Amino acid sequence: MEQEQVWIQQALRGDKEAFTRLVEAYQTPVYNLAYRMLGNVQEAEDAAQEAFIRAYTRLSTYDPKRKFASWLLSITSHYCIDRLRRRRFNLVSLDELPPWRETPGKQLLPEERVIDHQRQDAVQALLDTLPAHYRAPVILRYWYDFSYQEIAEVMNLTESAVKSRLHRARAMLAQAVSQSSDQSILTGAMQAVAGQ
């Protein structure tokens, strides 16, 4: 954390190498958030790049009292929400696997890989059913383990609004699962989304 603050101060003084270190430290969480929000590898890469550009150009607005990760993920989520609003009714391709979960050293059996692939596709499909302003809190809560307060900071909401959105999102996800023909995979996906 102290090193991060040093890099931020150096970047504020124009040290591009210091900002590069920040990018290297946060490129995976920023990309993963963008992917979960947008559901497309290319769009997620573009969004992550744009988020870092915006962070660099607005670094002087960063409040050191806040966690840098919260500030950066806030920029990312707002950009993704804007992008989703512009895209509106376009369908999202689920052909590519998200870099969601790595288990170092453990090789999955072929059957396990198929089930894992189906579950990841089902999770993304469930997330895609949510409007962007409900999707972001779910991702921040269950993938990044953000507290309600941190989500509220990222999304410029009150904690009660965050709790309300999460409650409504879970209800929407449960409804999507109940309306699906493939209950077993979606129930497992719902449990993954709900962090159970």
N, C-alpha and C positions, 0 to 999 in steps of 0.2 A: 504494500500500500504506500509506503514512504517513497519507494522507487518510482511508483506511478506518479506521485505528486511532483517528483523531481523532473520526470519526463514532461509533464504538463507545463511546468514552469519554463523548462528549456524550449518547448515548442512555442510557447507564448512569446519567447524572445527571438523566434525565427529559426530555431534549430529543427530542420526537417528530419534529421536522423532520429531525434527524440520522438517526433510524431510517428515515424515509421515503427518505432518500438511499441507505441501504443496500438497501432494497427495490428502488428504481429500478435500482441497480447489478446486482442479482442476480435480478430477476424472470424474465428469459429463461432462464438456466440452470436455475433451480428449476422453472419450468413445463415445460421440455423434459425434464428428468429425470422429473418426475411423469407426463408424457404417455407417455414411453417405458416407464415402469413399468406404467401403468394402461391405456394404449391407448384412452383416451376423453377427448375435449376437456373436457367438463363436469367429469368426475371430476378431471382434471388441474388445472383451474382451482381447484376446491375444495381439492385437496391442496396446491397452491401457497399458497393463502390460509392454510390451516391451518398449514403449515410456517412461514410468517412470523409467525403469531400465537404459535406455540410458541417460535420464536426470540426474539421480543420478551419473552415472559414468562420465558424462561430465559436471557436475555442475561447475567445475573450468573454463570452457570455456564461461560461461554465462557472458554477458556484462550488468552490472547494469544500463547502460544508456537506454537499451531496456526494454520494458514491459516483465515481466516474462511469462505472458500468451502467448505472440507472440512467444517467444523462445520455449516454451513447445509445442505449437500447430505446430510450424515449424517442430520439431522433429517428432511429430505424423504424420503430412501430408507426410513428406518425407518417413517415414517408410511404410505408407499405399501405396504410389505410388510405392515403390520398391516391395511391396507384390503383387500389381496388375500387375506389369510387369512380375513377376515370374508366376503368375497364368494365364496370357494371355487370353485364350479363354474359360476358365471354366465358366459355367453359375452360376449366383448368385441366391440363394434361397430367395424368398420374402415371405416365409411362416410366418415369425414372424414380429410382429409389432415393429417399432422402438420407442424408448422412445423420441418421437419428441416434443410433445407439451402437457403440462399438464394444465388443467384448474381447479385449486383448488376450491372445493366446488360446482362446476357445474357438474351435472350429465346429460349426453347426453341421449336423447331418443334412443330407439333401431334403428329407421330409421337413426338418425343422426350418430350413431356409425358406421353403415354400410357405409354411405357416407364418413365419416371421414376415415374409414379403406381403402376404395377404393381410396380416394384421397392420403393417405399416400403411399399406394402401387404404385399408379401412379407416385407420386413424385420420389420414389426410382427407379422405372423403367426408368423414364426420366433421372435421374442422372446416371444410369448404362449405358445409351447410350453414355455418354461423355467419351472420353479418360481421364485418370487420371490427366494429366496436365491441363485439362480444368475443371474437376470436383472440384478439390481443391479450385481454386479461387471462384467458384460459391458458394460452401459451406461456405467458410470464409466470403464472402460478404453478402450473404442473410440469413445465419443462425446465424452467429456471429457478423454481422454488422461491420466487419473490414473495415477500410478505404483502399483506394488504396495503400497508403504508407505502412500501416501495412501488407497488403497482399504481397506487394513487398518485405518487410523484411522477412516475413515467408518463401516465396518461392525463395528468392534470385534472384529476377527479378527487372526490372525497372518498374516504375509506368505505363509507356506507354505500356509495355508488358502485364501488368496486365489488363489494359483497353482493349487491343486487344484481350486477351484470353477471357475476359468476353463477349465482343461483339461477338466473334466467337461462344462461348458456347451458348449464347442466340439464335444465328442463328441456331445452330445445334438442340437445344431444340425445336425451332419453327418448324423446318423441321420434327422432330420426331412426333410432335403433328399433323402436317398436313397429315402425312402418316398413322396415326392411325385410326382404325375403331371406337374407342370410343372417339369421339371429346369432349363431354361435360365434362367428368371426367378429361381428359388430359388437356383441356383448363383451368380448375380450378387448376390443378396441376401446369401447366405452370405459372399461376398467382402467386401461392404460391412460386415457385422457383424464380420468378422474383421479389418477395417482393411487389407485388401490392395488 
